[in-house]
Amino acid sequence: MRRNAALLVAISVVSGFGGSAMALVAGIWILDLTGSSGLAALAGICVYAPTLAGPWLGALVDRMPRRGLLIATNLTLAAVLPTLLAVHGPAQLWLLFTVCGAYGVGYVVIDAGESAILPAALSPAALGHVNGWRSSAQEGVKLVAPLAGAGLYAWRGGHLVALLAAVLPLLVAVGYAALRLTRTPPVTGSRGGAARAGLAVLFGSASIRRPVTLAATAIGMQALTTAAGYEIVTVELGLPATFLGVLLSAQGAGSIVGGLVVGRLITRFDPTTVAVVGATLFAASCLGRCVPWWPAVLAASVVAGVGLPWALVAAVTAVQTHSPGELLGRAAATANTIMFGPIALATPLGAAAVLLGARMPLVLAAVVCLAAAALASGRLSRPGRTRPGRDGTRSPWPTPTGA
């Protein structure tokens, strides 16, 4: 199991490095070719949009051998990236968007496949720890990879970055092949609706529903406060926009530390409790950013970096632990859609809300997160009738109407 844990963390580092570097370089490359910031931003949308197809891509994970699908997806990315060598001007812009879209689809399939294969590679007790370590590794990579990618692009252009990025999925594929799996979940040929099946798993079990809902709330509220973050730094504090880089680094440092300890907390308590604490910490960070003093804003960024990964890792671990093995792929992909889908709506809403004041979105986000955490905490402590969940566990609370 230690060997598998080390391999999985290494896979997170290698894949995260390539993805983070290319995500930035693709936007810079498009900007250089066209001079359009809007087209450059569209590259990010191409990467993000396939998340909305998560339930259907997750069904693909459940209907195919999962290790083989993970290897094939990475080999496909390795084959697609060298096509960017043909990009020499705006006429080949479509190639950049196509590769970004392929990356987006690959991310969804790989995330769902990893979540589905982890229970076969690790003991249940190790899931929370390894998910936390992987989260720390990914956050650590995000501090380095964009700078490395931008530096390579400035030195030799996008072609070199594309070639180096193409090598990394090959290494990831080797890592997946080297995993030792104790069991292989059966491949399901179910023709039921992918979205319906994934939602049934997530919302049929309170042990999954609560942490996933809390993570979705915290992530959505982070998106709601994105524009407010710019406004707080540049208007309220009167600092240059580059100070946002300091805040992002502080948040990344908090995420690294938070990821290292979250597994121990999940083992000692449970995913829902950890998700409640994570959402509460993020709410506290929102209120901290309202203080008109830059050290308080900096400290709040560190707190946000701890709280968000706690909520996310708790939700991912709950899905892996309580979902039926044959439906784990679509459950994981549907959970990702639920957790990250609200970003598309919350970001423009937050940009509009800033017109009412920089602190208004922050206070609103804090109130929403605290309300969600209080609701989940109240249900945890509420005595009730024991009923079996869809995952086979026993739940000490009544079924909510319409659940």
Secondary structure, 3 states (H helix, E strand, C coil): CHHHHHHHHHHHHHHHHHHHHHHHHHHHHHHHHHCCHHHHHHHHHHHHHHHHHHHHHHHHHHCCCHHHHHHHHHHHHHHHHHHHHHCCCHHHHHHHHHHHHHHHHHHHHHHHHHHHHHHHHCCHHHHHHHHHHHHHHHHHHHHHHHHHHHHHHHHHCHHHHHHHHHHHHHHHHHHHHHCCCCCCCCCCCCCCCHHHHHHHHHHHCHHHHHHHHHHHHHHHHHHHCHHHHHHHHHHHCCCCCCHHHHHHHHHHHHHHHHHHHHHHHHHHCCHHHHHHHHHHHHHHHHHHCCCCCHHHHHHHHHHHHHHHHHHHHHHHHHHHHHCCHHHHHHHHHHHHHHHHCCHHHHHHHHHHHHHHCCHHHHHHHHHHHHHHHHHHHHHHHCCCCCEECCCCCEECCCCCCCC
